[in-house]
Amino acid sequence: MKKIGFLSFGHWTPSPQSQARSAADVLLQSIDLAVAAEELSADGAYFRVHHFARQLASPFPLLAAVGARTSRIEIGTAVIDMRYENPLYMIEDAGAADLIARGRLQLGISRGSPEQVIDGWRYFGYQPGEGETDADMGRRHAEIFLDMLRGQGFAQPNPRPMFPNPPGLLRLEPLSEGLRERIWWGAGSNATAVWAAKLGMNLQSSTLKSDETGEAFHIQQAAQIRAYRAAWKEAGHTREPRVSVSRSIFALVDDRDRAYFGNGQEEDQIGFIDERTRAIFGRGYAAEPDRLIEQLKTDEAIAEADTLLLTVPNQLGVAYNAHVIETILTQIAPALGWR
């Protein structure tokens, strides 16, 4: 395990039990948690993106703000739903945020997950083409985004521009060099992991995946990662790919931990992404440090990945989540080979 970061879903609720009662609370606390995680020597601050929900939605202002307040930590998403995105406008947003962060963005993108509304992407002005599914549309948007990140000129310049143009066709600006190699695909099946490898994207193995074999989640996820690495090698890419998995992991070291997570579920869950797709959801981990280390050592997907993202309960506040991260980094991670 080379890198460990946190992943926040960015929930808020007006409930008096929540430390995050508004969108402003979540956004400002997300910045503060990223700063705290960097001070604790964590490697990454990642954020989920969900539309039509009381959760983080528009990622680039947040990523830019985190980039301006930090200096070392990786800043990422897991994941941006490409069905909702204008890939050309996204090039400009991503380029600006990455330049502010001085090249620390790690953008996770995907075709999306089950939604709060029916076909929400239609309200954003997007519709699948003839013979195309919404998942196909998301992958098409992703391919355009990846192509534009190469920085090649494609637009015919105005012969009488307002400002002087460089010679040749024009590209989108600002472009951040190197961002193309820091794009990840959130894959929920073996087939999409292989597709991502062929296109040269890093892999974020999803917190849920299609139940393709009936085996335990971590075993299926490890097989997905191995299929991805084999496809990467076959595609002939010259750099080493990166792979992340996400887990809910809580070390029970004080009364707060035991009160919040002492009775957590420790079994995989089966559900349905839609009426046709049976999915498996990975178990959570909550135990005293010694027992937790032994449990995590048996997780095959954690062993296969190079990056572990800790899903944090953001509604419990910055101080408690910093405690969760610190406990994992100091009492658990060294036994898993971190640093």
N, C-alpha and C positions, 0 to 999 in steps of 0.2 A: 504494500500500500504506500504509494508515493505522495499522494495529496489527500487532504481532508478539508472539506468545507461544509458550510451549512446551506440548506435549501428552505426558504420560507414561502408558504402559500399566501401570506399576506392577508389573512382573514381579519375582518373587523365586524363588530356587532355592538349595538348600543347597550347591551347588557351590563349592569353594574359589576358583574363578575369579571368582565374583560378589561385588560389593560389597554386594548386597542379598540376604541369605540367609534372611530371615524376614519375616513380615508386619509385625512391629514395625520392622524395618529400613526397609521400603518406606514405611510411614506417616511415620516420623520424618524420613527423608531427603526425602520429598515436601514436608514443611513447610520444611525447610532449603533445598531448591532453590527454592521459591517466594520465600523471603526473599532468597536470592542473586539471583534473576532480577529482583526489584523493585530491588535495589541497582544492578543493571546497566542499569536503565531499560527493561526489557522491559515489555510491556503486559498480558500475561496468563499465568496458570498454570492449565492444564486437565488433567483426569485422566479416563482411561478407566474404565468400570465393566463388569466381567465377573464372572458368578457361577460357582461350582463350579470355580474356577481359582485358581492361585497368582498372583493379580493383585488390584488394588484392586477392592473390591466394594461396600461400603456407603459412599457418598460424603459424606454430610452431616456426620459427625464430623470428617472430614478437611477439608472446606470451612470448617467453623466454626473449626477450629484454625488454618488458614491465614489466615482472616479476622482472627483475634485477634492474629496475629503480624505482619501487614502493614498498610499504610495506604492504598496507592494502586493496586496491581496488580489487574486483573480476575481473578476466581476462577471457574472453570467446569468443566463436564463435557462429555465427547464420547465416548460418550453414555450416558444412563441408559436401560436397556431397560424400556419402559413395560409390557411383558407381565408383569413381575414386581412391579409397583408397586400399592400401595393409594393411589389419587390423593388421598384425603382426608388420610390420615396424612402423605403427602408434602407437602401444603400446610403442615402444622405444622413439619415438619423443615426445609423450604426457607425458610419465613418466619423461623424462628429463626436459621438460618445466615446469611441475608441481613442480618438486623438486627445480628448480631455483626460482619459485614463492612461495615456501614454502606452497604448498597446496591450492593455490587460483584459480586454473583453474576451469572453468565451461564450458565444451565442448558441444556445440550444434552440433548435427549431423543429417543427414536426407538422404532421397533418392534423394534429389536434386530438382532443379527448372528448368524452361525452359532455354535452353542453347544458347550460341553464335554460336555453330557449331552443325552439325548433329552427334548424337551418339559420343560425344567427348570422352567418357570413352574408346572407342575402341582404340584410339591413345595412351592411357595409358596402353594398354595390357589386358584389361578386356572385357569379353563377357558373356552375360547371358548363363546359362546352358540350356540344352534341356527342353522345356516347361516352361522356366523362362522368365519373362520380365526384363527390366532394373531396374524397381522399386523393383522387387523381389531380384535381385542381390544386390542392395543397402542395402536392409534389411538383406540379408544373411551376407554381409560384416559386418554390424552392430552387428549381433548376435555373430559372431566370435570375434569381438573386445571386446564386453562385457564379453564373456567367458574368454578371455585371461586376462582381467583386474582382474579376481579373483586371479591370481598369482599362479595357480597350475602348477606344473611341468608336462611337456608333451613330452619333447624331450630326446631321448636316449643319454646319455653322451658317448663321445669317451673314450674307455678304456686307451688310451695313449694321454691325452689332453696336450695342451701347458702349461696350468696353472691348479692347483688343482681345482677339482669340489666339491661342497657340495654333500652330499649323495642323491641318488634318481634321478628321472627325473628332467630335467632342465627347468626353466621358462625363459621368456624373461626379460631382464634387460636393463635399470633400471626400476623397478616397483615402482610406487608411491601409497602407501597405502591410501585408502579413495577416490581415483579418481573415482572408479566405481559408487559411490553415487553422483558424480557431472557430470554425463552424461545426456544430455537433448536431446529429439527428437523433431525436427521441423515438426509438423503435419499440413497437409493441408486438412485433412478430419476428421470426427468423428471416423471413423474406425481405422485410423492409430494412433489417440490419445489413443484409447482404447488398441490397440496393445502395444503402448509404456508403458502404465500403467502396463500391465501384465508383462512386462519385467523389471519393476522397474526403468524406466528412468523418469527424470523430463520432463516437457512439455514446449516447446516453441511453442506457438500457432502462426501460420504463419501470415505474413503480407497480405497474400491472402489465401483463402480457397475455396474448392469446394462449389458451391452455392447449398446447399442441401435442402433448404426450401423456398428460395425466400425472406426471411426476411432481415432486415438490417444486415450489417456485424457484428456489435458489439453484436447483439442478437444471431446470429448463433455462433459466437466465444464463447460467454458465455455458450451456450448450449454444445459446444464441451468441454469446461473446466469442466462442471458439469459431463458429461459422463466420462471424464478421471478420475475425483476424485472418482466416483462410481466404476469404474473398478479397481482403485488402492485399494480401501477398500475391494472389493471382492477378490482381489488377496492375501490379507492378509499380505501385507508389513508392517513392524513395524515402519518405520520412516515416517515423514510427507513429502509429495512430494512438489516440488516447481513448480510454473507455471509463465511464463512470457508472456507478450504481447508487441508488438512494435507499436509505434505511432509517426507520425510527428506532433510535437506540438511546436508552436512558440508564445511566448508572445510578443505582439507588444508594446514595451515600448520606442522606439526611432525611429528616421527617417530611420535608416538603416533597422530595422525590418519591418517597413511599406513599404519601397521600395522593399525589397526582397520578403515579404510574405503577404503584405496587401491585395492582390487580389487572394489568394490561393483558390483552390477548396474545398468545404465543403460538398461534396456528395460522397457516395460510387460509385465505378466504376465497371462495368461488363465487363469481357473479357473471353478469352479462353486460358487455359493452353496448350491444344492441340486441335486437331480438334473435340474431343469428350467431353472434360471436361469444362463445364461452371464454371467460377470462379468469386468470388466477392472480390474486393480490398477495403480495409477500407479507409475512408475519412481522410483528414488531418485536423488539428486544428490550426487556427491562429486568435487571437483576443486580445483585451486589457485584462489585468489580471482578472478583476472581471467577465467579460463575459466568458473568457476562463475557469475559475473555474466552473461556472455553466454548461457549455457544457460538461466538463469532468465528472462531477458528474452524468450525465445521461448515460455515457458509461458503459454498463453492464459488458463488458469483463474486463475493468480496475478494476471494483469493485470485480470481481471474482479472479483476479490474485494477486500474492504477489509481482511480480517484473514487473516494467515498463521500457522498453528500448526506449530511445528517439533517433529516427533516425536523424542524423546530416548531414548537407550539407558540407562535408569535403572540397570541393573545395573552400569554402569561407574562409578557413584558420583557424589556431588554435585559434587566439585571438577572432574571431567572434564566433566560436563554443563554446569556454569557456564562452563567454557572454550568449549564448543561454542556456547552461546548468545551469549557475549560476542563471539566471532569473527564470527558472523553479523551481530550488531547493529553492530559497528564497521567491518567490512571489506566487507560485502555489502549490507546493507539500505539504506544511503544511496543506492547506485546504483540501487535499485529504487523510489526515491521516498519512502522512510520518513523522516518528519520533515524 
